[in-house]
Protein backbone atom coordinates (compact mmCIF):
# COMPACT_ATOMS: atom_id res chain seq x y z
CA UNK A 1 0.00 0.00 0.00
CA UNK A 2 0.94 3.65 -0.37
CA UNK A 3 2.13 4.91 3.03
CA UNK A 4 3.53 8.30 1.99
CA UNK A 5 1.94 11.23 3.76
CA UNK A 6 0.60 9.06 6.59
CA UNK A 7 1.52 9.16 10.26
CA UNK A 8 3.03 6.02 11.73
CA UNK A 9 -0.29 5.09 13.36
CA UNK A 10 -2.12 5.55 10.05
CA UNK A 11 0.54 3.46 8.31
CA UNK A 12 0.06 0.55 10.78
CA UNK A 13 -3.68 0.70 10.13
CA UNK A 14 -3.24 0.69 6.36
CA UNK A 15 -0.80 -2.22 6.55
CA UNK A 16 -3.36 -4.26 8.52
CA UNK A 17 -6.16 -3.30 6.13
CA UNK A 18 -4.09 -4.69 3.26
CA UNK A 19 -3.36 -8.04 4.95
CA UNK A 20 0.14 -7.12 6.09
CA UNK A 21 1.51 -7.32 9.61
CA UNK A 22 2.34 -4.05 11.35
CA UNK A 23 5.32 -5.90 12.88
CA UNK A 24 7.02 -5.67 9.50
CA UNK A 25 6.89 -1.87 9.47
CA UNK A 26 10.21 -0.29 10.44
CA UNK A 27 11.55 3.29 10.33
CA UNK A 28 14.89 3.43 8.50
CA UNK A 29 15.60 7.16 8.83
CA UNK A 30 14.21 10.53 9.97
CA UNK A 31 15.07 13.61 7.92
CA UNK A 32 14.14 17.27 7.50
CA UNK A 33 11.49 17.78 4.83
CA UNK A 34 8.83 20.19 3.56
CA UNK A 35 6.37 17.42 4.37
CA UNK A 36 4.58 17.73 7.76
CA UNK A 37 6.52 16.49 10.78
CA UNK A 38 5.76 12.88 11.72
CA UNK A 39 4.55 11.80 8.28
CA UNK A 40 6.14 9.24 5.97
CA UNK A 41 8.23 10.63 3.10
CA UNK A 42 9.14 7.39 1.31
CA UNK A 43 8.93 3.62 1.68
CA UNK A 44 10.62 0.40 0.57
CA UNK A 45 9.20 -1.61 -1.17
CA UNK A 46 7.58 1.20 -3.13
CA UNK A 47 3.84 1.57 -3.53
CA UNK A 48 2.48 -0.83 -6.16
CA UNK A 49 5.18 -3.51 -5.84
CA UNK A 50 3.91 -7.06 -5.32
CA UNK A 51 4.65 -8.53 -1.87
CA UNK A 52 3.56 -11.63 0.03
CA UNK A 53 0.88 -11.14 2.70
CA UNK A 54 1.80 -11.50 6.36
CA UNK A 55 5.09 -10.36 7.85
CA UNK A 56 6.45 -8.59 4.75
CA UNK A 57 9.08 -6.07 5.81
CA UNK A 58 8.39 -2.44 4.88
CA UNK A 59 10.83 0.30 5.85
CA UNK A 60 10.03 4.00 5.72
CA UNK A 61 11.65 7.43 6.07
CA UNK A 62 9.90 9.80 8.48
CA UNK A 63 9.77 13.59 8.16
CA UNK A 64 11.20 15.78 10.94
CA UNK A 65 9.42 18.75 9.36
CA UNK A 66 11.04 21.87 7.98
CA UNK A 67 14.52 22.61 9.30
CA UNK A 68 14.57 25.89 11.19
CA UNK A 69 17.51 28.09 12.12
CA UNK A 70 17.99 31.23 14.17
CA UNK A 71 18.53 34.34 12.05
CA UNK A 72 21.85 35.92 13.07
CA UNK A 73 21.64 39.54 14.15
CA UNK A 74 23.45 41.54 11.45
CA UNK A 75 22.29 45.05 12.39
CA UNK A 76 25.23 47.45 12.44
CA UNK A 77 27.31 45.28 10.08
CA UNK A 78 28.37 46.37 6.61
CA UNK A 79 26.19 45.10 3.78
CA UNK A 80 28.83 42.63 2.57
CA UNK A 81 29.47 41.25 6.07
CA UNK A 82 25.74 40.93 6.71
CA UNK A 83 25.12 39.10 3.45
CA UNK A 84 27.99 36.70 4.18
CA UNK A 85 26.74 35.99 7.70
CA UNK A 86 23.25 35.22 6.40
CA UNK A 87 24.58 33.03 3.58
CA UNK A 88 26.77 31.09 6.01
CA UNK A 89 23.67 30.51 8.16
CA UNK A 90 21.79 29.02 5.21
CA UNK A 91 19.69 32.09 4.37
CA UNK A 92 19.32 34.41 1.41
CA UNK A 93 18.96 38.19 1.50
CA UNK A 94 17.70 41.26 -0.33
CA UNK A 95 18.39 44.89 0.49
CA UNK A 96 17.00 48.39 0.15
CA UNK A 97 18.54 51.71 1.13
CA UNK A 98 17.31 54.68 3.13
CA UNK A 99 18.75 57.69 4.94
CA UNK A 100 19.46 57.40 8.66
CA UNK A 101 20.85 60.03 11.03
CA UNK A 102 22.43 57.54 13.44
CA UNK A 103 23.61 54.52 11.41
CA UNK A 104 26.74 55.00 9.33
CA UNK A 105 26.49 54.82 5.55
CA UNK A 106 26.73 51.26 4.20
CA UNK A 107 25.69 49.54 7.43
CA UNK A 108 22.52 47.61 8.27
CA UNK A 109 19.76 49.64 9.95
CA UNK A 110 17.24 46.84 10.34
CA UNK A 111 16.34 43.34 9.16
CA UNK A 112 13.19 41.26 8.71
CA UNK A 113 12.41 38.57 9.82
CA UNK A 114 14.23 37.77 13.05
CA UNK A 115 14.11 34.76 15.36
CA UNK A 116 13.45 31.22 14.07
CA UNK A 117 12.81 30.74 10.34
CA UNK A 118 12.90 27.90 7.84
CA UNK A 119 16.32 27.19 6.38
CA UNK A 120 16.69 28.96 3.02
CA UNK A 121 14.35 31.80 4.00
CA UNK A 122 14.97 35.31 2.68
CA UNK A 123 15.95 38.14 5.01
CA UNK A 124 15.26 41.74 3.97
CA UNK A 125 17.98 44.20 4.95
CA UNK A 126 17.68 47.99 5.13
CA UNK A 127 21.05 49.63 4.45
CA UNK A 128 21.90 53.15 5.60
CA UNK A 129 22.65 55.87 3.07
CA UNK A 130 23.96 57.97 5.93
CA UNK A 131 22.50 61.27 7.08
CA UNK A 132 20.01 62.77 4.65
CA UNK A 133 21.47 65.81 2.86
CA UNK A 134 19.81 69.17 3.45
CA UNK A 135 17.60 70.70 0.77
CA UNK A 136 19.08 73.44 -1.40
CA UNK A 137 16.80 75.82 -3.32
CA UNK A 138 17.86 78.07 -6.21
CA UNK A 139 16.37 79.62 -9.34
CA UNK A 140 17.15 78.93 -12.97
CA UNK A 141 16.27 81.43 -15.69
CA UNK A 142 14.69 79.88 -18.79
CA UNK A 143 14.17 81.85 -22.00
CA UNK A 144 12.57 81.00 -25.32
CA UNK A 145 10.96 82.53 -28.40
CA UNK A 146 8.06 81.68 -30.69
CA UNK A 147 9.30 79.64 -33.65
CA UNK A 148 8.06 81.39 -36.78
CA UNK A 149 8.52 78.13 -38.73
CA UNK A 150 6.39 76.16 -36.30
CA UNK A 151 2.71 75.90 -35.39
CA UNK A 152 0.52 78.94 -34.76
CA UNK A 153 0.52 78.07 -31.05
CA UNK A 154 3.42 76.24 -29.41
CA UNK A 155 3.19 74.70 -25.95
CA UNK A 156 6.35 74.91 -23.85
CA UNK A 157 6.38 72.38 -20.99
CA UNK A 158 9.07 72.34 -18.31
CA UNK A 159 9.58 69.29 -16.05
CA UNK A 160 12.08 68.61 -13.29
CA UNK A 161 13.24 65.28 -11.89
CA UNK A 162 16.04 63.49 -10.15
CA UNK A 163 19.07 63.41 -12.43
CA UNK A 164 18.68 59.62 -12.88
CA UNK A 165 14.94 59.64 -13.64
CA UNK A 166 13.50 59.05 -17.10
CA UNK A 167 10.49 61.28 -16.47
CA UNK A 168 9.74 64.13 -14.12
CA UNK A 169 7.22 66.43 -12.47
CA UNK A 170 5.79 69.23 -14.59
CA UNK A 171 6.54 72.62 -13.03
CA UNK A 172 5.56 75.05 -15.77
CA UNK A 173 3.66 75.29 -19.06
CA UNK A 174 3.22 78.22 -21.42
CA UNK A 175 1.72 78.70 -24.88
CA UNK A 176 3.72 80.82 -27.35
CA UNK A 177 1.95 82.63 -30.19
CA UNK A 178 2.77 85.51 -32.50
CA UNK A 179 0.95 87.77 -30.06
CA UNK A 180 2.80 86.29 -27.04
CA UNK A 181 6.11 85.26 -28.57
CA UNK A 182 8.41 85.27 -25.53
CA UNK A 183 8.95 82.78 -22.72
CA UNK A 184 10.99 84.24 -19.86
CA UNK A 185 10.66 82.61 -16.45
CA UNK A 186 12.71 82.16 -13.29
CA UNK A 187 11.99 78.63 -12.07
CA UNK A 188 12.54 77.54 -8.47
CA UNK A 189 14.42 74.23 -8.15
CA UNK A 190 15.04 72.24 -4.96
CA UNK A 191 17.67 69.50 -4.73
CA UNK A 192 19.51 67.67 -1.98
CA UNK A 193 22.93 69.13 -1.16
CA UNK A 194 25.50 67.58 -3.47
CA UNK A 195 22.88 66.23 -5.89
CA UNK A 196 21.51 67.38 -9.23
CA UNK A 197 18.11 67.89 -10.80
CA UNK A 198 17.34 67.31 -14.45
CA UNK A 199 15.32 69.93 -16.32
CA UNK A 200 13.50 68.67 -19.39
CA UNK A 201 11.77 71.07 -21.77
CA UNK A 202 9.47 70.14 -24.63
CA UNK A 203 7.95 72.22 -27.43
CA UNK A 204 4.63 70.68 -28.53
CA UNK A 205 5.65 67.36 -26.94
CA UNK A 206 9.07 67.16 -28.60
CA UNK A 207 12.05 67.29 -26.23
CA UNK A 208 14.30 70.25 -26.99
CA UNK A 209 16.26 70.60 -23.72
CA UNK A 210 17.59 68.09 -21.18
CA UNK A 211 20.04 69.57 -18.69
CA UNK A 212 21.31 68.69 -15.21
CA UNK A 213 21.53 71.58 -12.74
CA UNK A 214 22.70 71.95 -9.15
CA UNK A 215 22.98 75.73 -8.72
CA UNK A 216 21.79 79.02 -10.20
CA UNK A 217 24.98 79.47 -12.21
CA UNK A 218 24.02 76.44 -14.31
CA UNK A 219 21.53 78.78 -16.03
CA UNK A 220 20.23 80.52 -17.92
CA UNK A 221 18.70 77.92 -20.24
CA UNK A 222 17.74 78.98 -23.75
CA UNK A 223 15.04 76.99 -25.50
CA UNK A 224 16.11 76.36 -29.12
CA UNK A 225 13.70 76.90 -32.04
SVG drawing of the C-alpha trace seen along z (x, -y; Angstrom):
<svg xmlns="http://www.w3.org/2000/svg" viewBox="-9 -90 41 104">
<polyline fill="none" stroke="black" stroke-width="0.4" points="0.0,0.0 0.9,-3.7 2.1,-4.9 3.5,-8.3 1.9,-11.2 0.6,-9.1 1.5,-9.2 3.0,-6.0 -0.3,-5.1 -2.1,-5.5 0.5,-3.5 0.1,-0.6 -3.7,-0.7 -3.2,-0.7 -0.8,2.2 -3.4,4.3 -6.2,3.3 -4.1,4.7 -3.4,8.0 0.1,7.1 1.5,7.3 2.3,4.0 5.3,5.9 7.0,5.7 6.9,1.9 10.2,0.3 11.5,-3.3 14.9,-3.4 15.6,-7.2 14.2,-10.5 15.1,-13.6 14.1,-17.3 11.5,-17.8 8.8,-20.2 6.4,-17.4 4.6,-17.7 6.5,-16.5 5.8,-12.9 4.5,-11.8 6.1,-9.2 8.2,-10.6 9.1,-7.4 8.9,-3.6 10.6,-0.4 9.2,1.6 7.6,-1.2 3.8,-1.6 2.5,0.8 5.2,3.5 3.9,7.1 4.7,8.5 3.6,11.6 0.9,11.1 1.8,11.5 5.1,10.4 6.5,8.6 9.1,6.1 8.4,2.4 10.8,-0.3 10.0,-4.0 11.7,-7.4 9.9,-9.8 9.8,-13.6 11.2,-15.8 9.4,-18.7 11.0,-21.9 14.5,-22.6 14.6,-25.9 17.5,-28.1 18.0,-31.2 18.5,-34.3 21.9,-35.9 21.6,-39.5 23.5,-41.5 22.3,-45.1 25.2,-47.4 27.3,-45.3 28.4,-46.4 26.2,-45.1 28.8,-42.6 29.5,-41.2 25.7,-40.9 25.1,-39.1 28.0,-36.7 26.7,-36.0 23.2,-35.2 24.6,-33.0 26.8,-31.1 23.7,-30.5 21.8,-29.0 19.7,-32.1 19.3,-34.4 19.0,-38.2 17.7,-41.3 18.4,-44.9 17.0,-48.4 18.5,-51.7 17.3,-54.7 18.7,-57.7 19.5,-57.4 20.8,-60.0 22.4,-57.5 23.6,-54.5 26.7,-55.0 26.5,-54.8 26.7,-51.3 25.7,-49.5 22.5,-47.6 19.8,-49.6 17.2,-46.8 16.3,-43.3 13.2,-41.3 12.4,-38.6 14.2,-37.8 14.1,-34.8 13.4,-31.2 12.8,-30.7 12.9,-27.9 16.3,-27.2 16.7,-29.0 14.4,-31.8 15.0,-35.3 16.0,-38.1 15.3,-41.7 18.0,-44.2 17.7,-48.0 21.0,-49.6 21.9,-53.1 22.7,-55.9 24.0,-58.0 22.5,-61.3 20.0,-62.8 21.5,-65.8 19.8,-69.2 17.6,-70.7 19.1,-73.4 16.8,-75.8 17.9,-78.1 16.4,-79.6 17.2,-78.9 16.3,-81.4 14.7,-79.9 14.2,-81.8 12.6,-81.0 11.0,-82.5 8.1,-81.7 9.3,-79.6 8.1,-81.4 8.5,-78.1 6.4,-76.2 2.7,-75.9 0.5,-78.9 0.5,-78.1 3.4,-76.2 3.2,-74.7 6.3,-74.9 6.4,-72.4 9.1,-72.3 9.6,-69.3 12.1,-68.6 13.2,-65.3 16.0,-63.5 19.1,-63.4 18.7,-59.6 14.9,-59.6 13.5,-59.0 10.5,-61.3 9.7,-64.1 7.2,-66.4 5.8,-69.2 6.5,-72.6 5.6,-75.1 3.7,-75.3 3.2,-78.2 1.7,-78.7 3.7,-80.8 2.0,-82.6 2.8,-85.5 1.0,-87.8 2.8,-86.3 6.1,-85.3 8.4,-85.3 8.9,-82.8 11.0,-84.2 10.7,-82.6 12.7,-82.2 12.0,-78.6 12.5,-77.5 14.4,-74.2 15.0,-72.2 17.7,-69.5 19.5,-67.7 22.9,-69.1 25.5,-67.6 22.9,-66.2 21.5,-67.4 18.1,-67.9 17.3,-67.3 15.3,-69.9 13.5,-68.7 11.8,-71.1 9.5,-70.1 8.0,-72.2 4.6,-70.7 5.6,-67.4 9.1,-67.2 12.1,-67.3 14.3,-70.2 16.3,-70.6 17.6,-68.1 20.0,-69.6 21.3,-68.7 21.5,-71.6 22.7,-71.9 23.0,-75.7 21.8,-79.0 25.0,-79.5 24.0,-76.4 21.5,-78.8 20.2,-80.5 18.7,-77.9 17.7,-79.0 15.0,-77.0 16.1,-76.4 13.7,-76.9"/>
</svg>
